C-alpha cells in the first residue's frame, strides 16, 4: 500500500456519493488529501456571482463536515492560479497523483489540459473523471460523427448510447492525509454578503449540500413528477424539482437523478420514457445539450452563434436595463419574475423565458446584459445553461427560438398564472387589481395600483420596433420566417 497521498481536487463536484475521482482515490488505498481552491480572482474566467458565492460557502461547509465524519478534512486555499497551487501542493506533499472530476468551461478545459501535462512531466500522476454529465460532450454524436446542433437529434444520439453508468455510493471511510500548511478558514473568504445582507431570504427556500439535494429529489419524485409535463409551465405550482443549484455545484449527479427517476417509475409500474417522467429526463438532457454547445463553441457566453446578430442595433440605455433588473418595468409578470430572482436567487423557467424575451425584444437590450445579471443573481448560475438559454431566447443560438417569435407578456401571464397567485405574491402593489386587468393594469379603470410603476414600453410598439430591427439584419433565415409565419 503506497503512503504517498493522492491529492483530490474538488471543483463543481461537492459531494461524496457518485464522485468517481474520490472513489478512485480511495480505491488506491493511499491517504487522500481533499483540496478546494477558490480562484475567484483569476483573469479570464467568469468569477462566481454574488448569489453563487452564498451557495458555495454553505456547500463547502457541508462538504467539509461530511469529510470530517469520514476521517478526512477539506483543505482550503485561495489563489489566482489554481493549477499552480495544485501543482505546488502535489510537489510539497510528494503526492503520487492528482485526481479531479472534469469541468467543461473553456477556461477550465484549457487550465486542466495544461496542468495534466505539467504534472506528468514532473512524474506525478494526473487522472480526470466524468462526474458532471450523463455522457461526455464528445461521446454524443450524430451518425456522421459531429456534435448535434439541435436538441431532438441530440436526445436521439444520447439515447442511442443506452443508460449512463450507474451511480456509486459514497465511501464509508477516507484515509486522511495531512496538508503541508494550514487550511484557510471558510469564513475568511467572505463569500457571504454582510452589509447589506441581501441573501437573508435565501435560507427560507434553500439548503445547500448533498443531503438536501437527495431530499429534494425524493420530494420531487414523490410529489411532483406525476404532474411535471403540464405543471412545469405554471410558476405558482410546485411542479418543478428546483434541483438546478444542487446540480450546478455537483451536490447531486445527473446519473443519480436519471437512475433514481427510472427506478421510481419502475416501482410504480410506469414507463420512464413516456409522459411526465420522460419530459423530466429530457430537461436533464437539455443541460447536457447546453454543455455540449459550450464545449464545442467556447465563445458561447460572449459571442452570438449566428454572427449576423452581432450587427443588431441594441438599445444601450442604462435606465431601461435597471428597470428590468429591479422589477420596475410596469409589466406585471416580468416584474414578478425579476423580484422573485432578487429575493430568492431563483426564477421559474417559464418566467425566465418571458423576462429574457421581454428584455431582448420589447426593450431591445443586448442578451449579454441579461446573461450577466442572471449570472450574478441566480443561485444556479451556470455558464453552459445560462449562455445557451440566453442565445436560445435571443434567436442568436444554435437551436434557438426564432427572433420574430416574441412572447406577449400579458398573454403569457394570463395563460400561465391564471389566478394571479404568482404575480400578486411578488408584486404586492397589484393586490387590489381585478383578475382581468392583473397582467395589464394600465387598462384598469380607477387606477387600482397607484404605487405600481407605469409601463416603460407600449408592448405593440416595442414588438414592432424589434421586428423592424430584425428585418434590418437582412434575410437571416427565410425558412424559419416561413415556418413561423
Ligand atoms: P426542472 O424543470 O426541475 O429541471 C431539472 C433540471 O434540468 C434542472 O435542474 C436543470 O439542470 C435542467 N434543465 C431544466 N431546464 C433546462 C434548460 N432549459 N436548459 C438547460 N438545463 C435545463 N439553468 C441553470 O441551471 N443555470 C442557469 O444559469 C440558467 N439560466 C437560464 C437563463 C434563461 C434566460 C433561461 C430561459 C433558462 C435558464 N436556465 C438555467 C434553464 C432553466 O430555467 C433552469 O435550469 C430551471 O428553471 C431550473 O429549475 P428546476 O431545477 O426546477 O428545473
Boltz pocket constraint, residues with backbone or C-beta under 6 A from the ligand:
constraints:
  - pocket:
      binder: B
      contacts: [[A, 232], [A, 239], [A, 240], [A, 241], [A, 242], [A, 243], [A, 244], [A, 245], [A, 247], [A, 248], [A, 280], [A, 283], [A, 284], [A, 285], [A, 286], [A, 287], [A, 288], [A, 290], [A, 347], [A, 348], [A, 349], [A, 352], [A, 353], [A, 356], [A, 374], [A, 378], [A, 380], [A, 381], [A, 382], [A, 383], [A, 385], [A, 386], [A, 387], [A, 389], [A, 390], [A, 393]]
      max_distance: 6.0
